C-alpha cells in the first residue's frame, strides 16, 4: 500500500509543477455567428493531438501550449467547424471563432481528422451517438497501440490497463474470453453484457449469458468497457457491458488489403486477412481469420475460423444503413482438469484424451442511424443468432479412469435468437444549458434446445447421440422473452456540474420444458435408483432499476464522478438443470439483486499523465455460490445454491505517466510507465442461508490485483514489459483449501512477466514477444465442468512473431 501511495504522489507532482510552468498559449472566445453570443461547451483543440479546451458559460477558453506552429480547430455540434493556423512564441495569443449554424451534419468530427492519443486507454464522451456515459466508470482500449499477442486474444495484455479485472486463461488460442471483476465469476464473461458494434453476441443475454464467441482482437479498432452502471442502458448485469468495435474502411481509399500472419510456440499459426474500401456513398469491411495450434499440454489442440462482413450506405444526408454478418466455428480438443497433486507433479500432463468441444456461431445484424434534426438522432439495431455448442467427453472426476471402450457424455445446445433495440437521443435547452435525454426500447426472444446423453466411445470428435430418441440424461427446450424500456437524462447545472438520473423497466420470461433422467450409483458402480422426471417451469417477472450519476469537471479536463446503479441477475436455464457428476444444483434457486456504487477522480494532464482513481462498493443479495457437500455415499460434490448476501468493496486505480513528455520538449524517445492496481475486500454477511459461510471471504476476489509495465517508443519502434500479480483467491463460498477432485480450493498467488515489441516500416510491421517470460507454472481457474473438471493450468513460456502488411 505504501508503495502505491508513493507512486501516485510522485505522479501527481508534475501536474502542479506544469501548472506553474506554462506562460504561453492561446485564449479567446467561441461565438455564435448569428447572435454574437458565447457558445458554452464548444471544443477548441489542436489537430492531430489530444490537447484541447472546453469553453465556459461565456464561450471563453484557455489552452497552454509550448512554442511552435499549430492548426487549431473550434467545434460545436450543429455548427460549421472553423480551423486556424497559428504560431505560439513566448506569449498568449488571442483568438475568436465565429461558428455558423449548418442545416444537417452526420459526422461533424470526421471532417476535422483523427486526433492521435498518447495513451491507449481513454474514456467515453458524455454522449456518444444515442448513448449517455456521463458519470459512469468506463474505459476505451485502442487496439492499434497495444504491444501483445493479438493473434491469441491475450486478455492479460489487451485488458492490462482496466483495473480490477480477474481473467481466466482457459485455452491457448483465445477462443473464449473469460473476464470478471469485483467477485463476479469470469466464466465466459457471463456477468457482463457482451456486444459487438452495439448488439448482443452471447448465447442468450438473460437466459444463458455466456459468450462462446469472442471477436478476434486483430479485427478490432477498440474495446469499450462500462462498469455496473451500464445496467440502465444495456442490461441488468452486475459487471456492466463490454462492446467490441470492429475496424472501419479507411477514409478516401476505395481498396485496402491488410494481412497479419503469426507463428508461435506449441504449433500456433494464425492468418488474418481483410479487405476494406470507401467511396462517397458506400464503404465495406470484410475479414477472415484462420487459427490453429496444439496447446501447451498433452491432448490439447484447436482450429478456428472466423468471418465478418459489413457494408455501409450513406442514404442522403440523414440516413446511414449498415448490414453485418458474423460466422465463427472452431473445434478444440480439451486436456481436462487436474487435481492439486497432479498439477504439482506436472502441469503439462493430461488424464483425458477423448474430450472435444465444438462451436458454430452465426450472427446477422442490421443497423440504422437516422438524424431527425440537428438535435435529435435515432439508432435501430436488429440482430439474431443461429448457433450451437457441442461438448463430448468424460465429465467424471479426474480421479476416475477414462477407458476408450467407454461411451462418452455428449452435451448439445442449439440457439435461435432474435433481438431489436430502438434508441433515440434528443438535446434541448433548459436553464441556459444544453441538456441530453436518451431513451429506448428493447425486445428479445430466445429459443434454446439442450440435450445430453451418451455419445460414441473411442477418441475421435464424433458428435452423435447413440440413442437420439431416448437420451440417457436430459432433453429440454428453454424459450425466453425480454422487453425493456430505459431512459437517462443529463441535467447540466452549469458548464462543470451535471446530474444524470436513469430508469430501466424490465420484463423477463425464462421457461423450461423437458425431461431428465436421475440415476444413483453406489461406490461399486451398481445402479441403486433410475427414473425419468418430466418437468416444466415458467418464470415471469418484471421490475424497475434506477440509478443516479454526478459529475464535476475542472477546467483542465479533470473530473470528479460518482454513480449508484441497481443490478439484477435472473437465474438462467443452465442453473435449472445439468447432469454432471461433479456438480449438483439447488432446484429452488432465486434471482440475484444488488447495486454498484462508484466514486472517483480521473482525467488527463497535458501529454504526460492519464489516470482514473476510484473506490467502489458492490452489494450482492441472493448471491449464487458454490459450497462443498457430501452425498449419501460420502462423496464430495459441488453444490450450487443461493448462499446469501455478500459485500464487496475496494480501490481500483489506473495511472500512466509519460516521463519523456514531462521532462523533455518534443522528445524523440518516449518512455512511460503504468500501474493498474486494485485492492478489494469481499465478505459474506452474517445472516446467510448457509451458516457455514457467514463471515467468509467471497470467492474469486484476490485481495491484490496488479498489472504494471514499462513502455518504450523510438521512431517506428515500440516495446512493452508487463508484470501481472494476483494474490490468492478462493473458488467456493466455504473457503475450502483443496479437495480431492480439484474442483474446489485456493487459486494460489501467481505472477507473470510478458515482453512484446514491434517495428513499423512504411506498409510493413514486425511484431514479436515472449509471454510468461520466467516460465512460471500457475493456474487461474478450477473448472466445474468443461474443460475440466479440476485445475486448468495456464501456458508456460511461449513465443510469437507476427508479420503485418497493409496495401
MOPE-V882034 format. One record per backbone hydrogen bond with DSSP energy under -1.0 kcal/mol. NH is the residue of the N-H (numbers start at 1). CO is the residue of the C=O. E is the energy in kcal/mol with one decimal. If there is no record, write none. Layout:
nh=[NH	NH]
co=[CO	CO]
e=[E	E]
This chain:
nh=[5	6	7	8	9	10	11	12	13	16	17	18	19	20	21	22	25	26	27	28	29	30	31	32	33	36	39	41	43	44	45	46	47	53	55	56	59	61	63	65	68	70	72	73	74	75	79	80	82	84	86	88	93	95	97	99	102	111	112	113	122	128	131	133	134	136	139	140	141	142	143	146	150	153	154	157	158	159	160	162	165	166	168	180	184	189	190	192	193	195	196	197	199	201	203	204	208	210	211	219	220	221	222	223	224	225	226	227	230	231	232	233	234	239	241	242	243	244	245	247	253	256	258	259	260	261	262	263	264	265	268	269	270	271	272	273	274	275	276	277	278	279	283	284	285	286	287	288	289	290	291	292	293	294	298	301	302	303	304	305	306	307	308	309	310	311	312	313	314	315	319	320	321	322	323	324	325	326	327	328	329	330	331	332	333	334	343	344	345	346	349	356	357	358	359	360	361	362	363	365	366	367	368	369	370	371	372	373	377	378	379	380	381	382	383	384	385	386	387	388	389	390	391	392	393	400	406	409	410	411	412	413	414	415	416	417	418	419	420	421	422	423	424	425	426	427	428	430	433	435	436	437	438	439	440	441	442	443	444	445	446	447	448	449	450	451	452	453	455	458	462	464	466	470	473	474	475	476	477	478	480	481	482	483	484	485	486	487	488	489	490	491	493	494	498	499	500	502	503	504	505	506	507	508	509	510	511	512	513	514	515	516	517	518	520	522	525	528	529	531	533	535	537	539	541	543	545	547	548	549	550	551	552	553	554	559	560	561	562	563	564	565	566	567	568	569	573	575	577	583	584	586	592	593	594	595	596	597	598	599	600	601	602	603	605	608	609	610	611	612	613	614	615	616	617	618	619	620	621	623	625	627	629	631	634	637	638	639	640	641	643	643	646	647	648	649	650	651	652	653	654	655	656	657	658	659	660	662	663	664	670	672	673	674	675	676	677	678	679	680	681	683	684	685	688	690	693	694	695	696	698	700	705	706	707	708	709	710	711	712	713	714	717	718	719	720	721	722	723	724	725	726	727	729	733	735	739	746	747	750	752	754	755	756	757	758	759	760	761	764	765	766	767	768	769	770	771	773	775	783	788	790	791	792	794	798	800	801	802	803	804	805	806	807]
co=[1	2	3	4	5	6	7	8	9	12	13	14	15	16	17	18	91	63	93	61	95	59	97	37	99	32	30	55	75	53	73	51	71	44	42	60	56	28	26	24	88	86	84	45	82	43	76	100	74	72	70	68	25	27	29	31	78	108	109	110	140	131	128	126	126	133	225	122	223	120	221	143	148	150	149	154	154	155	157	159	162	180	178	166	181	186	187	189	240	242	199	244	196	194	210	208	204	208	188	216	217	245	245	141	243	139	241	137	227	228	229	230	230	191	226	193	224	195	222	219	250	276	274	805	272	803	270	801	268	799	265	292	262	290	260	288	258	286	256	284	253	282	312	277	310	275	308	273	306	271	304	269	302	266	348	333	293	331	291	329	289	327	287	325	285	323	283	321	281	319	315	369	313	367	311	365	309	363	307	361	305	359	303	357	301	355	339	340	341	342	346	392	332	390	330	388	328	386	326	324	382	322	380	320	378	318	376	376	425	370	423	368	421	366	419	364	417	362	415	360	413	358	411	356	409	397	403	393	453	391	451	389	449	387	447	385	445	383	443	381	441	379	439	377	437	375	435	433	430	428	490	426	488	424	486	422	484	420	482	418	480	416	478	414	476	412	474	410	408	404	460	462	454	467	452	452	515	450	513	448	446	509	444	507	442	505	440	503	438	501	436	499	497	497	551	491	549	547	487	545	485	543	483	541	481	539	479	537	477	535	475	533	473	531	529	526	522	520	520	518	516	514	512	510	508	506	504	502	564	500	562	498	560	496	558	602	552	600	550	598	548	596	546	594	236	592	207	572	573	580	638	640	569	621	567	619	565	617	563	615	561	613	559	611	609	605	605	656	603	654	601	652	599	650	597	648	595	646	593	644	641	639	637	635	631	629	582	627	584	625	623	641	620	683	618	681	616	679	614	677	612	675	610	673	608	671	671	658	659	660	713	711	657	709	655	707	653	705	651	703	649	647	696	645	686	643	690	691	684	693	682	730	678	725	676	723	674	721	672	719	670	717	714	758	712	756	710	754	708	752	706	750	704	747	626	732	744	737	729	726	724	722	770	720	768	718	766	716	764	761	804	759	802	757	800	755	798	753	772	790	785	783	338	781	778	771	769	263	767	261	765	259	763	257]
e=[-2.4	-2.5	-2.4	-2.6	-2.5	-2.5	-1.8	-1.4	-1.2	-1.2	-2.3	-2.9	-1.7	-1.3	-1.5	-1.6	-1.2	-2.7	-2.3	-1.8	-1.6	-2.2	-3.7	-2.8	-2.3	-2.3	-2.9	-1.6	-2.8	-2.5	-2.3	-2.2	-2.6	-2.5	-2.2	-2.0	-1.9	-2.1	-3.2	-1.5	-2.2	-2.7	-3.2	-2.8	-2.5	-2.9	-2.0	-3.6	-1.7	-3.3	-2.6	-2.9	-2.5	-2.5	-2.6	-2.7	-2.0	-1.1	-1.6	-1.4	-2.3	-2.3	-2.2	-2.8	-1.0	-1.9	-2.4	-2.5	-2.9	-3.1	-1.7	-2.1	-1.6	-1.5	-1.9	-1.1	-2.6	-2.5	-1.1	-1.6	-1.0	-2.7	-3.1	-2.3	-1.3	-2.6	-1.9	-1.5	-2.9	-2.7	-2.4	-2.6	-2.0	-1.6	-2.5	-1.4	-2.2	-1.6	-2.1	-1.6	-1.7	-2.9	-1.3	-1.7	-2.6	-2.9	-2.7	-2.4	-2.8	-1.8	-1.4	-1.0	-2.8	-1.9	-2.9	-2.3	-2.6	-2.8	-2.4	-2.1	-1.4	-2.2	-2.3	-2.7	-3.0	-2.0	-3.1	-2.1	-1.8	-2.2	-1.0	-2.5	-2.5	-2.8	-3.4	-2.2	-2.9	-2.7	-2.1	-1.8	-1.9	-3.0	-1.9	-2.2	-2.1	-2.7	-2.4	-2.5	-2.7	-2.3	-2.5	-2.5	-2.1	-3.1	-2.3	-1.3	-2.5	-1.7	-3.3	-2.9	-2.3	-3.1	-2.1	-2.1	-2.3	-2.1	-3.1	-3.2	-2.5	-2.7	-1.5	-2.8	-2.6	-2.8	-2.5	-2.9	-2.1	-1.9	-3.0	-2.4	-2.4	-1.7	-2.2	-3.0	-2.2	-2.3	-2.4	-2.4	-1.7	-2.6	-1.5	-3.3	-2.3	-2.7	-2.2	-2.3	-2.8	-1.0	-2.5	-2.4	-2.8	-2.8	-2.4	-3.1	-2.8	-2.0	-1.2	-2.0	-2.3	-2.8	-2.8	-2.6	-2.7	-2.5	-2.7	-1.8	-1.7	-2.4	-2.1	-2.6	-1.9	-2.8	-2.8	-2.8	-2.2	-2.0	-1.7	-3.1	-3.2	-2.9	-2.8	-2.6	-2.3	-3.1	-1.9	-2.4	-2.3	-2.8	-2.5	-2.9	-2.6	-3.3	-2.7	-2.5	-2.7	-2.4	-1.8	-2.6	-1.7	-3.8	-1.5	-2.8	-3.1	-2.3	-2.3	-2.2	-2.6	-2.6	-2.5	-3.0	-2.3	-1.1	-1.2	-2.2	-2.6	-2.5	-2.5	-2.1	-4.1	-2.3	-2.1	-1.7	-2.6	-1.7	-1.5	-2.2	-2.4	-3.0	-2.0	-3.4	-2.7	-2.2	-2.6	-2.0	-2.2	-2.1	-2.1	-2.3	-2.9	-1.9	-3.1	-2.9	-1.8	-1.5	-2.5	-2.2	-3.4	-2.2	-2.6	-2.4	-3.1	-2.7	-2.5	-3.0	-2.6	-2.2	-2.1	-2.3	-1.8	-2.7	-2.2	-2.4	-3.5	-3.2	-2.6	-2.2	-2.1	-3.8	-1.5	-2.1	-3.4	-3.1	-2.5	-1.6	-2.3	-1.9	-3.4	-2.0	-2.3	-2.1	-2.7	-2.3	-2.9	-2.1	-3.1	-2.8	-2.9	-2.6	-2.3	-2.7	-2.1	-2.3	-2.0	-3.1	-2.6	-2.7	-1.7	-1.8	-1.2	-1.6	-3.2	-2.7	-3.0	-1.6	-1.7	-1.5	-2.6	-2.2	-2.9	-2.2	-3.0	-2.8	-2.5	-2.4	-2.3	-1.6	-1.5	-2.2	-2.4	-2.5	-2.9	-2.2	-2.7	-2.2	-1.9	-3.5	-2.4	-2.7	-3.6	-2.3	-2.9	-2.3	-2.3	-1.8	-2.1	-2.4	-2.0	-2.9	-2.9	-2.2	-2.0	-1.1	-2.9	-2.6	-2.4	-2.6	-1.8	-2.5	-2.6	-2.7	-2.0	-2.1	-2.9	-2.7	-2.8	-1.4	-1.3	-1.4	-2.5	-2.5	-3.2	-2.5	-2.1	-2.1	-2.6	-2.7	-2.2	-1.9	-2.1	-1.6	-3.3	-2.4	-2.5	-2.2	-1.1	-1.1	-1.9	-1.0	-1.4	-2.8	-1.6	-2.9	-2.2	-3.2	-2.7	-2.6	-2.0	-2.2	-3.1	-2.3	-2.9	-3.0	-2.6	-2.4	-2.0	-2.9	-2.3	-3.0	-3.6	-2.8	-3.0	-2.1	-2.4	-1.8	-2.8	-1.6	-1.1	-2.4	-3.3	-2.1	-2.2	-2.8	-2.7	-2.5	-2.5	-2.6	-2.5	-2.2	-3.2	-2.5	-2.7	-2.8	-2.9	-2.4	-2.0	-2.8	-2.6	-3.5	-2.1	-3.0	-2.3	-2.5	-3.1	-1.9	-2.4	-2.0	-1.8	-2.3	-3.3	-2.3	-3.4	-2.8	-2.2	-3.2]
